[in-house]
C-alpha cells in the first residue's frame, strides 16, 4: 500500500521483488507498506506523485472590479476531483472547479 491505498493488483516477481499497480491519486509523498503473510514492513516516503504542471498560462481578461473566470490547462491534476484550490498572487479563488486530469 502507498499513502494508505492498497494495490489494485500485486504479483510476486522473485524472492526480492513484488509488483504493485496503484490507482491514480494525488499527494506529496507517502510510506510504502508491504504485508507478507502478516509481517508488515514499511519504507518511509519512497513514493511521490508527479506535481501538477501548467502547460500554457491562461490569458486572463477581467474587469478591474468584480470577478472573472479562466481555465487552466495542465497535467497531473489527478484522476478525480480532489477539491483543488487556486490563488492568483495572494488572492484565493472563491470557486475552483476540477474538470479533468488536464483542466
Helices and strands as residue ranges (DSSP letters): E 9-14, E 17-21, E 29-36, E 39-48, E 53-56, E 73-75, E 87-88, E 91-92
